[in-house]
Amino acid sequence: MITLENVHKSFGPKKVLQGVNLEIPKGESMVIIGGSGTGKSVMLKSVLGLVTPDKGTITVDGQDVTNAQSSKERDAFLARFGMLFQGGALFDSMKVWENVAFRLLRGSLKKPLAEARSISIEKLRRVGLSPDVADLYPSELSGGMQKRVGLARAIAAEPEIIFFDEPTTGLDPIMSGVINDLIREIVVEMGATAMTITHDMTSVRAIADKVAMLHNGVIQWTGPIVQMDESGDPHLDQFTHGRADGPIESIR
């Protein structure tokens, strides 16, 4: 579904991606791991077309997304994606149901108000929130509830591809487990292709079919989650076990 071939991206003198090669098969859950500042978010933004690579090719379902698209083509392309943002990114001035239905109330996916609200309530139920939450504002919700609303919004338009950016950041271990379980259930249920960025190894083990480690601008290792602990790669081993000593330099 998603292929990156020799993707490079620099910002001034800083080389972020230096030849990324990665394939994400249709219907699989790929989790990208790596240290802070290694370019995981840049890679994700490149797939979405928010960042243009300096070199290389990115294709989504066979479509080259590194080429310029018309406004109409761009809308159709983005309609295939859902996104759960790291900080929730809910609109404070909108009610919960309006946040969930954001894409259903505008653009090419626009639906009648009543239908959009009905879909929102259905998706809220799917993530474990009762209908009475729909008319509240984000500020009236706990962090875990806000994350669930963000997840409901990500799946509201029935996307083919869902991106999860640090889905458990700021949550306690129990709520993190709940969110991980929901993500896994929903991705399997929808048959969606998923790409997740996370530092949380518990999340990796809960939601990944395959894992890719980004280090020094390239994919250092990639493979099925069941092979991660016996990869033999010293970078991956150091990262997954949180060791200070190893080939990945730490700031002391």
Backbone torsions as a table, in degrees:
resi	resn	phi	psi	omega
1	MET	NA	-41.6	179.2
2	ILE	-127.3	128.5	178.5
3	THR	-131.2	129.8	173.8
4	LEU	-115.4	127.2	-178.6
5	GLU	-124.1	114.2	175.1
6	ASN	50.5	47.6	-176.2
7	VAL	-82.7	125.8	177.4
8	HIS	-118.7	144.2	172.3
9	LYS	-154.0	127.2	176.8
10	SER	-123.9	153.1	172.9
11	PHE	-122.6	99.5	-172.2
12	GLY	63.8	-132.2	-179.4
13	PRO	-78.4	-11.4	-176.5
14	LYS	-83.3	114.0	177.4
15	LYS	-88.0	116.8	-176.5
16	VAL	-98.2	-58.4	176.1
17	LEU	-105.8	129.8	-172.6
18	GLN	-129.0	42.1	178.4
19	GLY	114.7	52.6	-178.2
20	VAL	-77.4	128.0	174.2
21	ASN	-124.8	123.2	-176.9
22	LEU	-158.3	140.6	174.7
23	GLU	-122.9	132.3	175.7
24	ILE	-117.7	106.0	-178.3
25	PRO	-64.9	153.5	178.9
26	LYS	-60.5	133.4	175.9
27	GLY	80.9	4.7	-179.9
28	GLU	-105.6	157.7	179.5
29	SER	-106.1	109.6	179.3
30	MET	-104.3	129.0	177.3
31	VAL	-111.4	127.3	179.2
32	ILE	-99.3	123.6	177.0
33	ILE	-117.9	167.1	-178.7
34	GLY	151.9	161.1	-177.8
35	GLY	-66.6	167.1	177.4
36	SER	-62.8	137.3	177.6
37	GLY	79.9	12.5	-179.0
38	THR	-86.9	-8.9	175.6
39	GLY	108.0	12.4	-178.5
40	LYS	-61.8	-45.7	-179.6
41	SER	-68.7	-34.8	177.5
42	VAL	-63.6	-39.0	178.3
43	MET	-64.1	-45.0	179.0
44	LEU	-62.1	-45.3	179.9
45	LYS	-64.8	-30.1	178.3
46	SER	-67.7	-39.1	177.8
47	VAL	-63.9	-38.8	180.0
48	LEU	-76.3	-11.1	-178.9
49	GLY	84.2	10.9	178.1
50	LEU	-80.6	-21.8	175.5
51	VAL	-127.9	133.5	179.8
52	THR	-97.6	119.8	179.5
53	PRO	-62.0	151.1	176.1
54	ASP	-76.3	-26.4	-175.9
55	LYS	-158.8	151.4	177.0
56	GLY	104.5	177.4	-176.0
57	THR	-131.4	139.2	173.7
58	ILE	-125.2	124.9	177.3
59	THR	-120.5	142.6	175.4
60	VAL	-122.3	113.6	-176.7
61	ASP	52.4	40.5	177.7
62	GLY	86.7	-7.6	-178.3
63	GLN	-94.0	124.7	178.9
64	ASP	-73.5	112.6	-176.5
65	VAL	-93.0	-1.1	178.3
66	THR	-84.5	-9.3	176.1
67	ASN	-88.6	153.4	-179.9
68	ALA	-63.4	141.3	179.5
69	GLN	-122.3	149.5	173.5
70	SER	-71.0	166.1	-180.0
71	SER	-58.7	-40.7	-179.5
72	LYS	-67.4	-43.0	178.6
73	GLU	-64.4	-38.8	-179.9
74	ARG	-63.8	-43.9	178.3
75	ASP	-61.2	-44.1	-179.8
76	ALA	-65.0	-38.1	179.2
77	PHE	-65.2	-49.7	-177.4
78	LEU	-68.1	-24.1	179.3
79	ALA	-65.3	-15.9	-179.4
80	ARG	-83.0	-9.2	-173.9
81	PHE	-109.2	149.4	167.2
82	GLY	-123.5	154.5	-175.3
83	MET	-144.1	128.2	171.0
84	LEU	-105.4	112.4	-175.3
85	PHE	-81.8	152.8	-177.5
86	GLN	-57.0	-46.8	-176.9
87	GLY	-93.5	13.8	-178.2
88	GLY	87.4	-51.7	177.6
89	ALA	54.9	38.5	175.9
90	LEU	-82.2	150.8	179.4
91	PHE	-85.9	114.6	-175.1
92	ASP	-59.4	-32.8	-174.6
93	SER	-83.1	-4.9	-179.2
94	MET	-107.4	146.8	174.4
95	LYS	-68.1	163.1	-177.7
96	VAL	-55.2	-46.9	-177.1
97	TRP	-64.8	-32.6	178.8
98	GLU	-70.0	-34.8	175.0
99	ASN	-63.1	-46.8	-178.6
100	VAL	-62.8	-38.4	-175.8
101	ALA	-91.2	13.2	-172.9
102	PHE	-49.7	-48.1	-178.0
103	ARG	-77.3	-20.6	-178.8
104	LEU	-82.9	-7.1	-177.7
105	LEU	-105.8	4.2	-177.2
106	ARG	-155.9	165.0	175.4
107	GLY	68.3	-158.4	-174.6
108	SER	-68.3	-17.6	-178.8
109	LEU	-95.8	6.5	-172.0
110	LYS	-56.8	133.4	178.4
111	LYS	-127.0	161.2	176.2
112	PRO	-57.5	149.6	-175.0
113	LEU	-53.1	-48.7	-177.0
114	ALA	-62.7	-40.0	179.5
115	GLU	-67.3	-42.1	179.4
116	ALA	-61.9	-41.6	178.5
117	ARG	-65.1	-40.9	179.9
118	SER	-62.5	-43.3	178.2
119	ILE	-63.6	-40.6	179.9
120	SER	-59.5	-46.5	-178.7
121	ILE	-64.9	-37.4	177.3
122	GLU	-63.0	-43.6	-179.3
123	LYS	-70.2	-34.3	175.9
124	LEU	-63.0	-41.3	176.6
125	ARG	-61.1	-39.6	-178.2
126	ARG	-61.1	-31.1	179.6
127	VAL	-98.9	14.2	173.0
128	GLY	87.3	20.5	178.8
129	LEU	-111.4	136.9	-177.4
130	SER	-77.9	157.9	-177.5
131	PRO	-57.3	-27.0	-178.6
132	ASP	-67.5	-14.9	177.5
133	VAL	-73.3	-23.6	-172.4
134	ALA	-55.8	-35.9	-175.8
135	ASP	-96.9	9.1	174.1
136	LEU	-85.5	169.3	174.9
137	TYR	-104.0	154.0	-178.0
138	PRO	-51.4	-36.2	-178.8
139	SER	-63.9	-17.0	-179.3
140	GLU	-91.0	3.4	-177.0
141	LEU	-111.3	154.0	173.5
142	SER	-74.2	168.9	179.3
143	GLY	-59.9	-40.4	179.3
144	GLY	-66.1	-38.2	178.6
145	MET	-68.5	-38.9	177.7
146	GLN	-62.2	-38.8	179.4
147	LYS	-65.7	-36.5	177.5
148	ARG	-66.6	-39.1	177.3
149	VAL	-62.4	-41.5	177.3
150	GLY	-60.8	-37.7	178.2
151	LEU	-69.1	-40.4	177.2
152	ALA	-60.6	-40.8	178.2
153	ARG	-65.3	-38.5	-178.5
154	ALA	-62.5	-30.5	-176.3
155	ILE	-104.7	0.1	-173.9
156	ALA	-58.6	-36.5	-176.4
157	ALA	-95.6	15.6	179.1
158	GLU	52.6	56.3	-176.9
159	PRO	-70.7	156.2	176.6
160	GLU	-82.0	-28.8	-175.8
161	ILE	-129.7	133.2	178.9
162	ILE	-125.9	131.7	175.8
163	PHE	-106.2	135.6	178.2
164	PHE	-121.4	116.3	-178.7
165	ASP	-102.9	105.0	-178.4
166	GLU	45.4	63.7	-171.6
167	PRO	-63.9	-19.4	-177.4
168	THR	-111.5	10.0	179.6
169	THR	-57.7	131.8	176.0
170	GLY	80.9	2.3	-178.5
171	LEU	-102.7	150.9	176.5
172	ASP	-72.8	165.7	-175.1
173	PRO	-57.6	-36.8	-178.5
174	ILE	-69.0	-47.9	179.7
175	MET	-66.0	-34.7	175.7
176	SER	-59.3	-42.2	178.3
177	GLY	-63.5	-39.1	178.6
178	VAL	-63.2	-46.1	-179.0
179	ILE	-65.0	-42.7	178.0
180	ASN	-59.1	-44.7	179.7
181	ASP	-63.1	-41.9	179.3
182	LEU	-62.8	-44.7	180.0
183	ILE	-59.8	-47.4	-178.2
184	ARG	-61.9	-46.6	-179.1
185	GLU	-60.5	-46.6	-175.0
186	ILE	-67.7	-42.4	-179.9
187	VAL	-61.6	-43.8	179.5
188	VAL	-66.9	-44.7	-179.2
189	GLU	-58.3	-44.6	-176.4
190	MET	-82.7	-16.5	-175.1
191	GLY	68.3	26.6	-175.9
192	ALA	-80.4	157.4	170.5
193	THR	-90.6	129.4	-175.1
194	ALA	-121.8	140.8	175.0
195	MET	-130.2	119.1	-175.5
196	THR	-120.7	138.8	172.2
197	ILE	-109.1	126.5	178.7
198	THR	-158.7	154.6	171.2
199	HIS	-102.0	-11.4	-172.5
200	ASP	-83.0	107.2	-176.1
201	MET	-67.7	-25.1	174.9
202	THR	-64.4	-41.4	176.8
203	SER	-63.4	-42.3	-179.9
204	VAL	-55.6	-48.8	-176.6
205	ARG	-69.7	-25.6	-177.2
206	ALA	-82.4	-34.6	-168.9
207	ILE	-118.1	-8.5	-173.8
208	ALA	-87.4	139.1	161.6
209	ASP	-89.8	-44.0	178.2
210	LYS	-132.5	157.7	-178.7
211	VAL	-126.9	142.3	173.2
212	ALA	-131.2	132.1	178.2
213	MET	-105.1	122.4	177.9
214	LEU	-97.0	124.1	-179.5
215	HIS	-150.6	133.4	-179.2
216	ASN	54.9	35.4	173.6
217	GLY	81.1	4.5	178.8
218	VAL	-134.6	163.5	174.2
219	ILE	-78.0	107.9	-176.7
220	GLN	-71.7	-38.2	179.7
221	TRP	-154.7	143.5	172.0
222	THR	-146.4	145.5	-179.5
223	GLY	173.9	177.2	178.9
224	PRO	-63.2	148.5	-179.1
225	ILE	-56.7	-33.4	-178.0
226	VAL	-67.8	-16.6	179.7
227	GLN	-98.6	-4.1	-172.0
228	MET	-61.3	-43.2	-175.4
229	ASP	-75.2	-13.1	179.6
230	GLU	-122.7	32.9	-175.7
231	SER	-69.5	-32.5	-175.8
232	GLY	80.8	0.5	179.1
233	ASP	-88.7	121.1	-176.0
234	PRO	-65.4	-31.8	178.2
235	HIS	-66.4	-48.4	179.5
236	LEU	-63.1	-42.5	-179.4
237	ASP	-61.9	-43.3	179.2
238	GLN	-64.0	-43.5	-177.1
239	PHE	-67.5	-47.1	-175.5
240	THR	-67.7	-25.7	179.5
241	HIS	-100.6	-1.0	176.2
242	GLY	63.9	37.4	-178.7
243	ARG	-87.0	139.5	177.7
244	ALA	-73.5	-32.6	-178.3
245	ASP	-94.6	134.3	-179.8
246	GLY	155.8	-173.4	-177.5
247	PRO	-68.1	-21.2	177.2
248	ILE	-85.3	116.8	-177.4
249	GLU	-71.2	135.9	176.6
250	SER	-110.8	148.7	177.9
251	ILE	-85.4	123.6	-176.6
252	ARG	-114.6	NA	NA
